[in-house]
């Protein structure tokens, strides 16, 4: 199951899943019908906070790739916390109850720390803490900058100029310093590989994402 399939990260993860021989099917949890291109099956739920109402529709999955979230720029703290912490935890708990043998892979961020002075990193760190206590296998991925590959991009107007103007520099930075930048497809390939590992690590930093994604 994939959440956040229409976002910058989720678009790349969806591409990786659709091209991987390891993935037999992808189901996207979306807020509106027809949100995901490419004939991906959808579970439509306008309010993710009511995910427990889906019941059996959440069962039968090997892994959940959680890529949804609010942009750190232009989102006030209350809304950011609601989307990043409250909604994520609600989906994770419902999904874990329906798939007790499954894997929950969460796209967090580099520097996530519940004690951070920076609000987005603090909230992501708090989210990681709660997810790590779930009674299933959890993997927390911490990419640095995420570069969109061709055909993908952000929907957020504040971030579009940044990605449009900075894409060449991000690609160069990823080649020079893979511990700082990855691509959304490499992130997806890493998630697929991690989901299939017998004992995946709890935390996967950006450099590890690139190494695993290159091999995946």
C-alpha positions as CSV (number, residue, x, y, z in Angstrom):
1,X,0.0,0.0,0.0
2,X,1.3,3.4,-0.9
3,X,0.3,6.7,0.6
4,X,1.2,10.1,-0.8
5,X,1.4,8.8,-4.3
6,X,0.7,12.2,-5.8
7,X,3.5,14.0,-4.0
8,X,7.0,14.5,-5.1
9,X,8.3,11.5,-3.2
10,X,5.4,9.3,-3.8
11,X,5.5,9.8,-7.5
12,X,9.0,8.4,-7.7
13,X,8.2,5.6,-5.3
14,X,5.2,4.7,-7.5
15,X,7.4,4.6,-10.6
16,X,9.9,2.3,-8.8
17,X,7.1,0.0,-7.7
18,X,5.5,-0.2,-11.2
19,X,8.9,-1.1,-12.7
20,X,10.0,-3.6,-10.1
21,X,9.6,-7.4,-10.7
22,X,9.4,-7.8,-6.9
23,X,6.1,-5.9,-6.7
24,X,3.0,-7.9,-7.7
25,X,0.5,-5.1,-7.1
26,X,0.3,-1.5,-5.8
27,X,-2.7,0.0,-4.0
28,X,-2.7,3.7,-3.3
29,X,-4.6,5.2,-0.3
30,X,-5.9,8.5,-1.8
31,X,-8.3,11.2,-0.8
32,X,-10.0,11.4,-4.2
33,X,-10.7,9.0,-7.0
34,X,-8.5,9.1,-10.0
35,X,-5.6,10.8,-8.2
36,X,-3.0,8.3,-9.4
37,X,-2.2,7.8,-13.0
38,X,-1.1,4.5,-14.6
39,X,-4.1,2.3,-13.6
40,X,-3.0,1.9,-10.0
41,X,-5.8,0.5,-7.8
42,X,-7.0,3.0,-5.2
43,X,-8.6,3.0,-1.8
44,X,-10.5,6.3,-1.6
45,X,-10.7,7.9,1.9
46,X,-11.2,11.7,2.0
47,X,-10.2,11.9,5.6
48,X,-7.2,9.8,6.5
49,X,-7.9,10.4,10.2
50,X,-10.9,8.0,9.8
51,X,-8.7,5.2,8.4
52,X,-9.9,2.7,11.0
53,X,-13.3,2.7,9.3
54,X,-11.7,0.9,6.3
55,X,-11.6,-2.4,8.2
56,X,-10.8,-5.4,6.0
57,X,-9.8,-3.1,3.0
58,X,-6.5,-2.5,4.8
59,X,-5.6,-6.1,5.2
60,X,-3.6,-8.4,2.9
61,X,-0.5,-6.2,2.3
62,X,3.1,-7.1,2.8
63,X,4.3,-3.5,3.2
64,X,3.1,0.1,3.5
65,X,5.2,2.8,1.9
66,X,4.2,6.0,3.7
67,X,5.2,9.0,1.7
68,X,2.5,11.5,2.6
69,X,3.1,14.7,4.5
70,X,2.9,18.4,4.6
71,X,5.6,20.7,3.1
72,X,7.8,22.3,5.8
73,X,7.7,25.6,4.1
74,X,4.4,27.5,4.3
75,X,2.7,25.2,6.7
76,X,1.9,26.4,10.2
77,X,2.8,24.2,13.1
78,X,-0.7,23.0,14.1
79,X,-1.4,21.9,10.6
80,X,2.0,20.4,10.1
81,X,1.7,18.4,13.3
82,X,-1.8,17.2,12.3
83,X,-0.6,15.9,8.9
84,X,2.8,14.7,9.9
85,X,2.2,13.2,13.3
86,X,-1.5,12.6,14.0
87,X,-2.5,11.4,10.5
88,X,0.6,9.3,10.0
89,X,0.2,7.5,13.4
90,X,-3.6,6.9,12.7
91,X,-2.8,5.2,9.4
92,X,0.1,3.3,10.8
93,X,-1.8,1.9,13.8
94,X,-4.8,0.9,11.6
95,X,-2.5,-0.7,9.0
96,X,-0.4,-2.5,11.6
97,X,-3.6,-4.0,13.2
98,X,-4.7,-5.3,9.8
99,X,-1.3,-6.6,8.8
100,X,0.6,-7.8,11.9
101,X,3.3,-9.5,9.9
102,X,3.8,-6.6,7.5
103,X,6.4,-3.8,7.2
104,X,5.7,-0.1,7.6
105,X,8.3,2.1,5.8
106,X,8.0,5.8,6.7
107,X,9.7,8.6,4.7
108,X,10.9,10.9,7.5
109,X,13.8,13.4,6.9
110,X,17.5,13.9,7.6
111,X,18.0,15.4,11.1
112,X,14.6,14.3,12.5
113,X,14.9,14.7,16.3
114,X,12.2,15.2,18.9
115,X,14.5,17.6,20.7
116,X,15.3,19.7,17.6
117,X,14.8,23.5,17.7
118,X,13.4,23.4,14.2
119,X,9.7,22.6,14.2
120,X,9.5,20.2,11.1
121,X,12.5,18.2,12.4
122,X,11.0,18.1,15.9
123,X,7.6,16.9,14.7
124,X,9.2,14.2,12.4
125,X,11.3,13.1,15.3
126,X,8.2,12.7,17.5
127,X,6.5,10.8,14.7
128,X,9.5,8.4,14.4
129,X,9.3,7.8,18.2
130,X,5.7,6.7,18.0
131,X,6.1,4.6,14.9
132,X,9.1,2.8,16.4
133,X,6.9,1.5,19.2
134,X,4.4,-0.2,16.9
135,X,4.3,-4.0,17.2
136,X,5.4,-4.6,13.6
137,X,8.6,-4.1,11.6
138,X,9.1,-0.4,11.0
139,X,11.8,1.3,8.8
140,X,12.4,5.0,9.1
141,X,14.0,6.5,6.0
142,X,15.8,9.9,6.4
143,X,16.5,11.4,3.0
144,X,18.2,14.8,2.7
145,X,17.2,16.7,-0.4
146,X,14.9,14.7,-2.7
147,X,15.4,15.3,-6.4
148,X,12.4,14.6,-8.7
149,X,13.2,12.5,-11.8
150,X,11.8,13.4,-15.2
151,X,8.1,13.3,-15.3
152,X,7.6,13.9,-11.6
153,X,7.5,17.1,-9.5
154,X,5.9,18.9,-6.6
155,X,2.4,20.3,-6.5
156,X,3.2,23.0,-4.0
157,X,3.4,26.4,-5.5
158,X,6.0,27.7,-3.0
159,X,8.4,24.8,-3.8
160,X,8.0,24.7,-7.6
161,X,10.5,27.4,-8.3
162,X,13.0,25.8,-5.9
163,X,12.9,22.5,-7.7
164,X,12.7,24.0,-11.1
165,X,15.8,26.2,-10.6
166,X,17.7,23.9,-8.4
167,X,17.2,20.6,-10.2
168,X,20.6,20.6,-12.0
169,X,22.4,21.5,-8.8
170,X,20.6,18.8,-6.8
171,X,21.6,16.2,-9.4
172,X,25.2,17.4,-9.1
173,X,25.1,17.4,-5.4
174,X,23.7,13.9,-5.4
175,X,26.6,12.7,-7.4
176,X,29.2,14.5,-5.3
177,X,27.6,14.1,-1.8
178,X,25.2,11.1,-1.9
179,X,24.8,11.5,1.9
180,X,22.9,14.7,1.3
181,X,20.7,14.2,-1.8
182,X,18.8,11.3,-3.3
183,X,16.2,11.0,-6.1
184,X,12.6,10.0,-5.5
185,X,13.0,6.9,-7.6
186,X,16.1,5.8,-5.8
187,X,14.2,6.2,-2.6
188,X,11.5,4.0,-4.0
189,X,13.9,1.3,-5.0
190,X,15.5,1.4,-1.5
191,X,12.1,1.0,0.1
192,X,11.3,-2.1,-2.1
193,X,14.6,-3.7,-1.1
194,X,14.2,-2.9,2.6
195,X,10.7,-4.3,2.6
196,X,12.1,-7.6,1.4
197,X,15.0,-7.8,3.9
198,X,14.8,-10.4,6.7
199,X,16.1,-7.8,9.3
200,X,16.0,-4.3,7.9
201,X,17.5,-1.5,10.0
202,X,15.2,0.8,11.9
203,X,16.8,4.0,10.6
204,X,18.2,4.4,7.1
205,X,20.0,7.6,6.4
206,X,20.4,9.3,3.0
207,X,23.7,7.7,2.0
208,X,22.3,4.3,2.8
209,X,19.2,5.1,0.8
210,X,21.4,5.8,-2.3
211,X,23.5,2.6,-1.8
212,X,20.4,0.4,-1.3
213,X,18.5,2.2,-4.1
214,X,21.4,1.7,-6.5
215,X,21.5,-2.0,-5.8
216,X,17.7,-2.5,-5.8
